Amino acid sequence: MVCDRVLLGILLVVAVSPVDAEERAGPRQGILADPLDFSRPPTLPKLDAPTEEQIQTSIDRGVAFLLTVQNRNGSWGSATQTKGLNVYAPVPGAHHAFRAGTTSLCIAALAENESGNREVSVALDRAETWLLKHLGSLRRATGDAMYNIWGHAYSIQALVRLRARRVADAAVVKQMDDLIQKQFEMLTRYESVDGGWGYYDFRYQARKPTSSSISFVNGTVLIAFAEARDVGIKPPQKIVDRAVAAINRQRKRDFSYLYGEYLNRQPMRGINRPGGSLGRTQCCNAALRAWGDDTITDNVVKNWLYRLYVRNGWLDIGRKRPIPHESWMQVAGYFYYFGHYYAAVSLAQLPASDQGPYKPLLAKLMLDRQEKNGSWWDYPLYNYHQQYGTAFALLTIKRCQ
């Protein structure tokens, strides 16, 4: 979800494989013979698919974990559990953003798994109260740190789900709609001069951010915008168009994406190769498709879902590493559950008749990585990681049922 100065400031950590090992070895059974051929669907591997009972049990354990760790005030996450190397997080604004983003993800995950569960309903009511009270004050932390982008984006998705719960209360729905419009305004204010969004401005720290446009941040916001649009709350089209253009400037022929536009002269750097892009490709493809890009075909989606499974090691080897981007292809741990959630969003964009064979791939990855306490986590981020990781995983698995 977030990155540190190591990558965007001075890029000290360069764990680069000279070429993608799978591409270097050449085609073999189970690997796409032509990495640029999206004219056909992939041949899927055989696996022991989780049963519906196993999936539901996993969901129930994840939901129970979130209920256990909800803060007294209704939010999730805190600025505790620090370690020797922490993500750059100027106080208090950075943690306001982390908490807003984490809480919004937890709301979305629980709202999708409420199903008459009274404990979940009570937790959502408390979370709604917190969000409506605090979201309006979310701002840029400092000139160079704009983690609030995540809070604005994920709160839109949370509010879309909360308003569906309150459909009979016109006054509350109006309040939520106004708050969604406020997030549009804030994302317009903090849009990069290049179009799209970043979460650091290490250039000039101007009032209008001079941050580099970051591909997966653009994708995150555009998917949130699409959810609001689909319930009748339209975001500013000009801002959407500029973000779409920014993603397309970072798109490569194989539908992988640069990390950010500032790396546009290093397209074959490890982080910009397919293995390095694995955690953000799904997000960018889903966002472009949500906004009408017909080049993101069903076969593109299917092949990248397949790749996410058979090449999962590029992401998994970075999972739980304490230093961002220290792994192969400069992958950071916090891309793991982020990437799988957006893979599930891509999966849901396929025709319903085509989704079935791909659901077990994502479900198995999630179930195999659930912790003993019912949570999921991929990067030690203060005291937000188990909460946001669990929310992402629940949102993923829900789309696999």
Kinemage of the C-alpha trace (Angstrom):
@kinemage 1
@onewidth
@group {chain A} dominant
@subgroup {mainchain}
@vectorlist {calphas} color= white
{ca met a 1} P 0.000 0.000 0.000
{ca val a 2} L 2.720 2.422 0.959
{ca cys a 3} L 6.334 2.926 -0.030
{ca asp a 4} L 9.306 4.473 1.733
{ca arg a 5} L 12.084 6.905 0.933
{ca val a 6} L 14.364 4.010 0.084
{ca leu a 7} L 12.659 3.528 -3.269
{ca leu a 8} L 11.262 6.929 -4.184
{ca gly a 9} L 13.928 9.124 -2.641
{ca ile a 10} L 17.286 7.474 -3.298
{ca leu a 11} L 16.451 3.907 -4.411
{ca leu a 12} L 19.135 2.322 -2.257
{ca val a 13} L 17.677 -1.157 -2.222
{ca val a 14} L 18.247 -2.718 -5.620
{ca ala a 15} L 17.510 -6.412 -5.425
{ca val a 16} L 17.405 -6.905 -9.190
{ca ser a 17} L 17.321 -10.125 -11.118
{ca pro a 18} L 18.868 -9.386 -14.546
{ca val a 19} L 16.028 -11.119 -16.337
{ca asp a 20} L 12.816 -12.823 -15.354
{ca ala a 21} L 13.972 -16.359 -14.556
{ca glu a 22} L 10.966 -17.885 -16.281
{ca glu a 23} L 11.579 -15.898 -19.449
{ca arg a 24} L 15.316 -16.638 -19.365
{ca ala a 25} L 14.682 -20.377 -19.095
{ca gly a 26} L 12.349 -20.324 -22.080
{ca pro a 27} L 8.896 -21.836 -22.426
{ca arg a 28} L 8.089 -24.986 -20.508
{ca gln a 29} L 5.023 -26.839 -19.352
{ca gly a 30} L 2.724 -24.630 -17.289
{ca ile a 31} L 4.301 -21.351 -18.452
{ca leu a 32} L 3.021 -19.194 -21.297
{ca ala a 33} L 5.030 -19.951 -24.418
{ca asp a 34} L 4.660 -16.382 -25.675
{ca pro a 35} L 4.474 -13.748 -22.907
{ca leu a 36} L 2.884 -11.298 -25.348
{ca asp a 37} L 0.196 -13.642 -26.739
{ca phe a 38} L -3.153 -12.728 -25.231
{ca ser a 39} L -5.197 -14.108 -28.088
{ca arg a 40} L -6.145 -17.215 -26.111
{ca pro a 41} L -6.879 -18.194 -22.526
{ca pro a 42} L -4.210 -20.045 -20.535
{ca thr a 43} L -4.098 -23.739 -19.742
{ca leu a 44} L -4.730 -23.810 -16.032
{ca pro a 45} L -2.746 -25.972 -13.600
{ca lys a 46} L -4.413 -28.735 -11.643
{ca leu a 47} L -4.847 -28.092 -7.937
{ca asp a 48} L -6.837 -29.267 -4.953
{ca ala a 49} L -9.496 -26.583 -4.904
{ca pro a 50} L -10.748 -25.454 -1.488
{ca thr a 51} L -14.289 -26.521 -0.720
{ca glu a 52} L -17.074 -24.037 -0.095
{ca glu a 53} L -17.029 -25.098 3.548
{ca gln a 54} L -13.302 -24.406 3.837
{ca ile a 55} L -13.727 -21.005 2.201
{ca gln a 56} L -16.570 -20.029 4.521
{ca thr a 57} L -14.640 -21.209 7.577
{ca ser a 58} L -11.691 -19.076 6.504
{ca ile a 59} L -13.958 -16.054 6.040
{ca asp a 60} L -15.550 -16.586 9.455
{ca arg a 61} L -12.120 -16.710 11.115
{ca gly a 62} L -11.017 -13.532 9.361
{ca val a 63} L -14.199 -11.708 10.333
{ca ala a 64} L -13.781 -12.838 13.950
{ca phe a 65} L -10.239 -11.455 13.957
{ca leu a 66} L -11.371 -8.025 12.759
{ca leu a 67} L -14.102 -7.908 15.383
{ca thr a 68} L -11.536 -8.722 18.081
{ca val a 69} L -9.054 -5.979 17.112
{ca gln a 70} L -11.468 -3.109 16.446
{ca asn a 71} L -10.488 -0.041 18.462
{ca arg a 72} L -12.869 1.240 21.139
{ca asn a 73} L -13.651 4.302 19.047
{ca gly a 74} L -14.759 2.144 16.106
{ca ser a 75} L -11.625 2.452 13.956
{ca trp a 76} L -8.902 -0.074 13.181
{ca gly a 77} L -5.118 0.291 13.506
{ca ser a 78} L -2.715 2.432 15.509
{ca ala a 79} L 0.794 3.908 15.443
{ca thr a 80} L 2.197 1.266 17.788
{ca gln a 81} L 4.365 -1.841 17.242
{ca thr a 82} L 7.257 0.097 15.760
{ca lys a 83} L 10.436 -1.612 14.620
{ca gly a 84} L 14.018 -0.677 13.788
{ca leu a 85} L 13.175 0.417 10.244
{ca asn a 86} L 9.820 2.122 9.837
{ca val a 87} L 8.077 3.498 6.801
{ca tyr a 88} L 8.442 7.269 6.662
{ca ala a 89} L 5.372 8.510 8.529
{ca pro a 90} L 5.439 12.114 9.770
{ca val a 91} L 3.120 12.494 12.738
{ca pro a 92} L 0.273 12.920 13.151
{ca gly a 93} L -0.974 13.255 9.580
{ca ala a 94} L 0.527 10.065 8.178
{ca his a 95} L -1.145 7.994 10.853
{ca his a 96} L -4.460 9.754 10.349
{ca ala a 97} L -4.206 8.562 6.751
{ca phe a 98} L -3.130 5.022 7.644
{ca arg a 99} L -5.994 4.695 10.111
{ca ala a 100} L -8.561 6.098 7.682
{ca gly a 101} L -7.431 3.779 4.906
{ca thr a 102} L -7.230 0.722 7.159
{ca thr a 103} L -10.603 1.426 8.759
{ca ser a 104} L -12.218 1.913 5.363
{ca leu a 105} L -10.889 -1.421 4.115
{ca cys a 106} L -12.151 -3.172 7.246
{ca ile a 107} L -15.574 -1.578 6.765
{ca ala a 108} L -15.692 -2.795 3.163
{ca ala a 109} L -14.679 -6.322 4.153
{ca leu a 110} L -17.175 -6.587 7.008
{ca ala a 111} L -19.997 -5.020 5.002
{ca glu a 112} L -19.571 -7.717 2.361
{ca asn a 113} L -19.742 -10.386 5.068
{ca glu a 114} L -22.474 -8.992 7.310
{ca ser a 115} L -25.273 -11.389 6.310
{ca gly a 116} L -27.376 -10.796 9.413
{ca asn a 117} L -24.471 -11.261 11.827
{ca arg a 118} L -25.353 -8.982 14.733
{ca glu a 119} L -21.751 -8.661 15.950
{ca val a 120} L -20.681 -7.508 12.516
{ca ser a 121} L -23.587 -5.065 12.339
{ca val a 122} L -22.641 -3.516 15.687
{ca ala a 123} L -19.007 -3.211 14.591
{ca leu a 124} L -20.051 -1.552 11.334
{ca asp a 125} L -22.297 0.921 13.147
{ca arg a 126} L -19.377 1.929 15.383
{ca ala a 127} L -17.027 2.176 12.411
{ca glu a 128} L -19.545 4.277 10.493
{ca thr a 129} L -19.750 6.740 13.388
{ca trp a 130} L -15.960 7.054 13.478
{ca leu a 131} L -15.623 7.493 9.714
{ca leu a 132} L -18.335 10.127 9.428
{ca lys a 133} L -16.750 12.072 12.289
{ca his a 134} L -13.090 11.945 11.238
{ca leu a 135} L -12.921 11.581 7.465
{ca gly a 136} L -13.680 15.223 6.772
{ca ser a 137} L -10.480 16.321 8.498
{ca leu a 138} L -8.126 13.997 6.565
{ca arg a 139} L -5.383 16.037 4.916
{ca arg a 140} L -1.875 15.881 3.474
{ca ala a 141} L 0.544 15.155 6.316
{ca thr a 142} L 3.469 17.265 5.092
{ca gly a 143} L 4.693 18.739 1.840
{ca asp a 144} L 6.352 15.471 0.876
{ca ala a 145} L 4.001 12.853 2.411
{ca met a 146} L 0.525 12.418 0.947
{ca tyr a 147} L -0.685 9.124 2.373
{ca asn a 148} L -4.106 10.734 2.633
{ca ile a 149} L -4.607 9.649 -0.995
{ca trp a 150} L -5.153 6.093 0.266
{ca gly a 151} L -7.649 7.259 2.882
{ca his a 152} L -9.666 9.268 0.372
{ca ala a 153} L -9.787 6.394 -2.112
{ca tyr a 154} L -10.659 3.555 0.250
{ca ser a 155} L -13.174 5.659 2.167
{ca ile a 156} L -15.166 6.040 -1.049
{ca gln a 157} L -15.445 2.259 -1.250
{ca ala a 158} L -16.397 2.070 2.417
{ca leu a 159} L -19.059 4.754 2.042
{ca val a 160} L -20.555 3.062 -1.015
{ca arg a 161} L -21.114 -0.054 1.096
{ca leu a 162} L -22.300 1.832 4.168
{ca arg a 163} L -24.910 3.787 2.203
{ca ala a 164} L -26.299 0.485 0.892
{ca arg a 165} L -26.908 -0.536 4.516
{ca arg a 166} L -28.688 2.774 5.175
{ca val a 167} L -30.778 2.953 2.047
{ca ala a 168} L -33.968 3.510 4.070
{ca asp a 169} L -32.527 6.558 5.857
{ca ala a 170} L -32.459 9.366 3.293
{ca ala a 171} L -30.726 11.833 5.620
{ca val a 172} L -27.810 9.493 6.336
{ca val a 173} L -27.485 8.533 2.677
{ca lys a 174} L -27.338 12.242 1.789
{ca gln a 175} L -24.612 12.745 4.393
{ca met a 176} L -22.599 9.887 2.926
{ca asp a 177} L -23.108 11.097 -0.632
{ca asp a 178} L -21.842 14.531 0.378
{ca leu a 179} L -18.820 12.923 1.996
{ca ile a 180} L -18.072 10.965 -1.170
{ca gln a 181} L -18.242 14.219 -3.119
{ca lys a 182} L -15.813 15.681 -0.573
{ca gln a 183} L -13.370 12.865 -1.336
{ca phe a 184} L -13.655 13.726 -5.039
{ca glu a 185} L -12.740 17.304 -4.155
{ca met a 186} L -9.767 16.234 -2.063
{ca leu a 187} L -8.485 13.895 -4.746
{ca thr a 188} L -8.834 16.714 -7.252
{ca arg a 189} L -6.879 19.002 -4.920
{ca tyr a 190} L -4.093 16.468 -4.453
{ca glu a 191} L -3.948 15.287 -8.057
{ca ser a 192} L -0.447 15.381 -9.513
{ca val a 193} L 0.421 17.981 -12.119
{ca asp a 194} L 1.109 14.967 -14.375
{ca gly a 195} L -2.386 13.566 -13.857
{ca gly a 196} L -3.155 10.718 -11.514
{ca trp a 197} L -1.728 10.583 -8.014
{ca gly a 198} L 1.385 9.845 -6.021
{ca tyr a 199} L 1.875 9.663 -2.289
{ca tyr a 200} L 5.237 11.409 -2.058
{ca asp a 201} L 6.284 14.755 -3.474
{ca phe a 202} L 10.060 14.785 -3.385
{ca arg a 203} L 10.225 17.371 -6.170
{ca tyr a 204} L 8.966 20.780 -5.050
{ca gln a 205} L 6.301 20.037 -2.426
{ca ala a 206} L 4.088 22.575 -4.101
{ca arg a 207} L 0.497 23.315 -3.203
{ca lys a 208} L -0.468 21.474 -6.387
{ca pro a 209} L 1.520 18.262 -5.890
{ca thr a 210} L 4.457 17.719 -8.216
{ca ser a 211} L 4.561 14.051 -7.257
{ca ser a 212} L 5.235 11.478 -9.937
{ca ser a 213} L 2.135 9.715 -11.172
{ca ile a 214} L 2.199 6.199 -9.687
{ca ser a 215} L 0.453 3.499 -11.727
{ca phe a 216} L -1.160 1.459 -8.962
{ca val a 217} L -2.244 4.534 -6.988
{ca asn a 218} L -4.070 5.728 -10.078
{ca gly a 219} L -5.645 2.283 -10.384
{ca thr a 220} L -6.746 2.294 -6.754
{ca val a 221} L -8.470 5.664 -7.051
{ca leu a 222} L -10.080 4.859 -10.400
{ca ile a 223} L -11.616 1.650 -9.075
{ca ala a 224} L -13.030 3.555 -6.099
{ca phe a 225} L -14.357 6.179 -8.524
{ca ala a 226} L -15.983 3.450 -10.604
{ca glu a 227} L -17.786 2.044 -7.555
{ca ala a 228} L -19.163 5.492 -6.763
{ca arg a 229} L -20.176 6.006 -10.391
{ca asp a 230} L -22.024 2.693 -10.382
{ca val a 231} L -24.283 3.861 -7.534
{ca gly a 232} L -24.992 7.157 -9.264
{ca ile a 233} L -22.306 9.433 -7.784
{ca lys a 234} L -20.156 10.582 -10.680
{ca pro a 235} L -16.552 11.707 -10.123
{ca pro a 236} L -15.096 14.579 -12.175
{ca gln a 237} L -14.605 13.190 -15.689
{ca lys a 238} L -11.599 15.406 -16.374
{ca ile a 239} L -9.753 13.948 -13.386
{ca val a 240} L -10.697 10.413 -14.453
{ca asp a 241} L -9.433 11.028 -17.986
{ca arg a 242} L -6.111 12.395 -16.757
{ca ala a 243} L -5.593 9.399 -14.461
{ca val a 244} L -6.430 6.941 -17.243
{ca ala a 245} L -3.936 8.688 -19.515
{ca ala a 246} L -1.294 8.522 -16.777
{ca ile a 247} L -1.769 4.754 -16.388
{ca asn a 248} L -1.564 4.266 -20.134
{ca arg a 249} L 1.725 6.146 -20.274
{ca gln a 250} L 3.065 3.541 -17.843
{ca arg a 251} L 1.591 0.503 -19.589
{ca lys a 252} L 3.872 -1.942 -21.396
{ca arg a 253} L 3.050 -4.233 -24.310
{ca asp a 254} L 2.478 -7.247 -22.054
{ca phe a 255} L 0.017 -5.331 -19.828
{ca ser a 256} L 2.523 -4.964 -17.039
{ca tyr a 257} L 3.100 -1.454 -15.696
{ca leu a 258} L 5.906 0.778 -14.562
{ca tyr a 259} L 5.987 1.424 -10.840
{ca gly a 260} L 5.766 5.145 -11.461
{ca glu a 261} L 6.192 7.577 -14.291
{ca tyr a 262} L 9.527 8.724 -12.894
{ca leu a 263} L 10.948 5.357 -14.013
{ca asn a 264} L 9.847 5.726 -17.620
{ca arg a 265} L 13.432 5.631 -18.875
{ca gln a 266} L 14.134 2.376 -17.049
{ca pro a 267} L 11.438 0.047 -18.409
{ca met a 268} L 13.570 -3.091 -17.955
{ca arg a 269} L 14.624 -2.380 -14.391
{ca gly a 270} L 13.608 -5.289 -12.166
{ca ile a 271} L 10.754 -3.434 -10.509
{ca asn a 272} L 9.310 -2.632 -13.943
{ca arg a 273} L 9.520 -6.177 -15.318
{ca pro a 274} L 6.568 -8.607 -15.164
{ca gly a 275} L 7.749 -10.121 -11.870
{ca gly a 276} L 8.099 -6.679 -10.316
{ca ser a 277} L 4.740 -5.587 -11.701
{ca leu a 278} L 2.837 -8.662 -10.551
{ca gly a 279} L 1.270 -6.919 -7.552
{ca arg a 280} L 0.081 -3.874 -9.484
{ca thr a 281} L -0.782 -5.221 -12.949
{ca gln a 282} L -4.125 -6.553 -11.736
{ca cys a 283} L -5.062 -3.180 -10.247
{ca cys a 284} L -4.156 -1.206 -13.343
{ca asn a 285} L -5.872 -3.621 -15.725
{ca ala a 286} L -9.029 -3.645 -13.590
{ca ala a 287} L -9.085 0.152 -13.428
{ca leu a 288} L -8.697 0.622 -17.185
{ca arg a 289} L -11.366 -1.972 -17.882
{ca ala a 290} L -13.720 -0.350 -15.383
{ca trp a 291} L -13.404 2.882 -17.351
{ca gly a 292} L -14.094 1.347 -20.740
{ca asp a 293} L -10.697 0.281 -22.102
{ca asp a 294} L -11.588 -2.573 -24.455
{ca thr a 295} L -7.940 -3.575 -24.921
{ca ile a 296} L -8.152 -5.202 -21.476
{ca thr a 297} L -9.882 -8.235 -22.928
{ca asp a 298} L -11.144 -11.324 -21.122
{ca asn a 299} L -8.008 -13.166 -22.237
{ca val a 300} L -5.764 -10.452 -20.802
{ca val a 301} L -7.538 -10.808 -17.461
{ca lys a 302} L -7.415 -14.603 -17.576
{ca asn a 303} L -3.737 -14.772 -18.464
{ca trp a 304} L -2.756 -12.394 -15.688
{ca leu a 305} L -4.837 -14.328 -13.178
{ca tyr a 306} L -2.960 -17.415 -14.316
{ca arg a 307} L 0.379 -15.645 -14.052
{ca leu a 308} L -0.406 -14.440 -10.574
{ca tyr a 309} L -0.795 -18.054 -9.510
{ca val a 310} L 2.075 -19.762 -11.341
{ca arg a 311} L 4.517 -16.885 -10.766
{ca asn a 312} L 3.313 -16.143 -7.250
{ca gly a 313} L 6.786 -16.624 -5.849
{ca trp a 314} L 7.850 -13.179 -7.059
{ca leu a 315} L 5.328 -11.699 -4.624
{ca asp a 316} L 5.423 -14.354 -1.939
{ca ile a 317} L 9.168 -14.201 -1.375
{ca gly a 318} L 8.768 -10.545 -0.424
{ca arg a 319} L 5.910 -11.227 1.983
{ca lys a 320} L 6.750 -10.379 5.637
{ca arg a 321} L 10.190 -8.978 4.808
{ca pro a 322} L 10.707 -5.935 7.064
{ca ile a 323} L 12.539 -3.749 4.536
{ca pro a 324} L 10.479 -2.436 1.617
{ca his a 325} L 11.657 -3.508 -1.825
{ca glu a 326} L 14.471 -5.735 -0.531
{ca ser a 327} L 13.171 -8.796 -2.361
{ca trp a 328} L 13.686 -9.996 -5.933
{ca met a 329} L 12.398 -7.585 -8.582
{ca gln a 330} L 12.368 -4.974 -5.799
{ca val a 331} L 9.016 -6.306 -4.605
{ca ala a 332} L 7.780 -4.977 -1.271
{ca gly a 333} L 5.781 -7.143 1.101
{ca tyr a 334} L 2.799 -4.816 1.198
{ca phe a 335} L 1.965 -5.585 -2.422
{ca tyr a 336} L 0.926 -9.129 -1.619
{ca tyr a 337} L -2.677 -8.858 -0.419
{ca phe a 338} L -3.156 -5.595 -2.312
{ca gly a 339} L -2.324 -7.408 -5.550
{ca his a 340} L -4.574 -10.372 -4.843
{ca tyr a 341} L -7.538 -8.155 -3.965
{ca tyr a 342} L -7.321 -6.400 -7.309
{ca ala a 343} L -6.909 -9.756 -9.022
{ca ala a 344} L -10.267 -10.653 -7.480
{ca val a 345} L -11.697 -7.362 -8.790
{ca ser a 346} L -10.422 -8.336 -12.254
{ca leu a 347} L -11.927 -11.789 -11.839
{ca ala a 348} L -15.313 -10.247 -11.087
{ca gln a 349} L -15.105 -8.299 -14.365
{ca leu a 350} L -15.168 -11.535 -16.374
{ca pro a 351} L -18.473 -12.989 -17.557
{ca ala a 352} L -19.955 -15.039 -14.728
{ca ser a 353} L -19.737 -18.187 -16.860
{ca asp a 354} L -15.951 -17.778 -17.190
{ca gln a 355} L -15.062 -17.047 -13.566
{ca gly a 356} L -15.365 -20.548 -12.118
{ca pro a 357} L -11.985 -22.036 -13.138
{ca tyr a 358} L -10.054 -19.040 -11.781
{ca lys a 359} L -11.689 -18.741 -8.372
{ca pro a 360} L -9.854 -21.742 -6.854
{ca leu a 361} L -6.483 -20.225 -7.791
{ca leu a 362} L -7.054 -17.132 -5.653
{ca ala a 363} L -8.903 -18.989 -2.916
{ca lys a 364} L -6.108 -21.512 -2.421
{ca leu a 365} L -3.455 -18.795 -2.201
{ca met a 366} L -5.452 -16.980 0.466
{ca leu a 367} L -6.407 -20.017 2.527
{ca asp a 368} L -2.858 -21.368 2.539
{ca arg a 369} L -1.562 -18.094 4.014
{ca gln a 370} L -4.094 -17.447 6.754
{ca glu a 371} L -2.468 -17.082 10.184
{ca lys a 372} L -3.389 -19.127 13.251
{ca asn a 373} L -5.295 -16.184 14.746
{ca gly a 374} L -7.429 -15.854 11.605
{ca ser a 375} L -5.597 -12.825 10.204
{ca trp a 376} L -3.497 -12.247 7.109
{ca trp a 377} L -0.530 -9.883 6.925
{ca asp a 378} L 2.297 -9.212 4.505
{ca tyr a 379} L 4.425 -6.354 5.866
{ca pro a 380} L 4.981 -5.121 9.445
{ca leu a 381} L 3.447 -1.633 9.249
{ca tyr a 382} L 3.091 -0.277 12.780
{ca asn a 383} L -0.219 -1.761 13.974
{ca tyr a 384} L -2.117 -1.571 10.696
{ca his a 385} L -0.796 -4.583 8.801
{ca gln a 386} L -2.902 -7.404 10.225
{ca gln a 387} L -6.013 -5.292 9.894
{ca tyr a 388} L -5.554 -4.160 6.285
{ca gly a 389} L -4.124 -7.548 5.249
{ca thr a 390} L -7.143 -9.337 6.685
{ca ala a 391} L -9.528 -6.894 5.007
{ca phe a 392} L -7.856 -7.354 1.609
{ca ala a 393} L -7.900 -11.144 1.991
{ca leu a 394} L -11.583 -11.212 2.975
{ca leu a 395} L -12.486 -9.020 0.012
{ca thr a 396} L -10.514 -11.407 -2.198
{ca ile a 397} L -12.006 -14.645 -0.884
{ca lys a 398} L -15.544 -13.269 -1.015
{ca arg a 399} L -15.177 -13.022 -4.791
{ca cys a 400} L -14.081 -16.657 -4.935
{ca gln a 401} L -17.254 -18.109 -3.462
